[in-house]
């Protein structure tokens, strides 16, 4: 999924605040360094106190700190180019009657595309699907010294089947025997881990 190019919401900019805006950037950088890029999120009480002290809406502050928490999602997107071949993987994991599988990986010159499926029996649950807490999975690659970047590209499906694709860069080797695909379940929208993870 290609990211839409950013368009400034207005052509106006008050140059009197340029120095202040640069200070904001500098403070964000210091915040990132001091927290070792793991700042967490201010408590509800802090948000409430700051909204009163500095005359901001609480939801505005929640939005600001939410964006600061997810800087990685703004990383430049790598689009797979130069298709080479598909490699069958056929690895799986099963828990609580849910079947998780990686069927194949698409190999490109600059990246790999991992195809991840979730299948379950379509049964009538006590809690309707529309009321379930929304979750998704993050992927990481272990097994060699290469630092792989994994980005979920999108997904969809029916009541009993969901499929996701992940773009991995640089491209994975054709031999997967020494690699581990680690899937970690997270809650939306802030990628909070649920504690459920598995390796295939």
N, C-alpha and C positions, 0 to 999 in steps of 0.2 A: 504494500500500500504506500504510494508516494505521498510524502508530506506536502501539503499546499504551501507555496512560497508565502512568506510573511509580507503583508502590506501594512504600512503604518496607518493607524486609524484616522490620522489627521496630518495635514501638511504644516500645521502650526507648531512651533516650538519656542518657548520663552527662554531666550539665551541667558536671562538673568539667573536661571536655576541650574545652569550647566555645571557649575562647581559643586553644587549640592548633589546633583545626580551622579557625578563622578565619585563623590564621597560615599554615596550609597553603594556603588559598585565595589569600592575599596572595603567597605564594611562587610559586604557579602563575602568577599574573598577572605577576609580575616576570620569571619564566622566559620567558613568552610575549613580553614586551616586549623583553627583552635579546636574544632569538634572532630578533626580528622575525617571530615566528610561524612559524619554520622551524627547529625545534630538532634535527631528525634523531633518531637513536636511540642510546642508550648502547652502547658496544662490549660484546661478550660478557665481556671481561675485567673491565670496570667493573661489570657486573651481578654477576659472580662475587665480586668484591672486596666490593661493598656488601652482598651477601647474607650474607657471613661477618661483616663489621664490624657490621652492624645486626641480625643474626639474623633474616633473612627468607629465604623460599624464593625461588630464582632465578625460577621460573615466576610467582610472585606479582609480583616486580619487573618482569618482562617484560610482564605484564598491565597494571600501573599505567602504565608508560611507553607501552605500546601505546594505551591510552585517551587519554593526553595528546597523542599524535600525531594523533588523529582527532577533534578537538573538533568539526569542521564537520559530522560525521554526526549530531550532536545538535541541530543548528539546527532551529528550529520548522518543521514540514512545512507546505507550502502545497498545499492540495487544490484541483484545478480545479473551478470552479463556473460555472454558466451557460453551457452548451454553445451555441456559435454556428454553427459549420460545420466541415467538413473541407476542407483545401486540398491538392490533389495536388502533389507535389514531383517525384518520379521522377528523382532524382539518384543517381549511383552512382560506385563506385570498385572496381577489380579488381586483385588482386595474387596471384600464386602459385595461380591457379585458385580463388581465393576471391572471391566477389562481394558487395560491401557496398553497401547501398542505403537511401535514405530514401524511402519510398513516399508518405507523406502526413503532414500535421500537423493535429491537431485543435485548433481555436481555441475558447477559452473566454473569459469576461469578464475573468478574473484571471490566466490562464496559457495556455500552449500545451503540447501533448503531441506530441513528436516520435517517430515510429515508425521504428525502425532495424532492418534485417534483414541477416543474414549467411547466405549460401548457398554450398554447395560440393558437389562430386560425392561421393556416398557410396561411397568406395572402401575397400578393405582396406589399412590402414596397418600398417607394421612395429610401431609402438608403439600398443597399445590406447588408446582414448580415455580410459579410466578412469585411465591412468597419466600423461596429459598434465598439464602444469602449468596449474592453473586461472587464467584471465584474464578480464577484462571491459573495457569501454570507458567512458571519461569523455567528456562532451561539453562544449564551450565554443562560444560564439557570438561571431564577430568581424564587423566591418563598419560599425558605427555607434558612437555615444558612449554607448549604453545599457549598463549593467552587468547582464548577465543571469545569473541563478542557474540552474544546470542540475543536476538531481538524477535519477539513475537510479531508475526506479520498480520495475523487475523485468524478468524475461525468462524465456524457456524455448523449447523446440523439440524437434526430432527429430535424428537422426544427421546429416542434411545441411542442416538449416535451424535457425537460431536467430533469435529476434526479441526486441528490447528496446524499452522505452518510457522516454522522458525527459520529466520535467516541467520546463518553462522558465518562469520568471517574472522580470519582468512578461511579459505576452503579446507574442509576436512580431508584427511588422506583417504584413499580408496579402501585401505585395510582398516576396519573398525575393531579388530580383535583386541587392541590394547586401550581402547577408549571406553569411557563410561558416560552415559547420558543421564544426568541428574535432573529430575523434574521436581520442582517445589511448588506446592499449592499456595496461592496468595489470595487475599481479599482485595476487592476493588473499593475505592479508587487509588489507595495509597500503597499498594503492593505489600500489605502486612502479611507475613507468613502465618499460615494456619498450623504449622507443625507437621503437616503431612508431606512426605517426600519419598521418592523411590528412585532406584537406579535400574536402567535397562541397557 
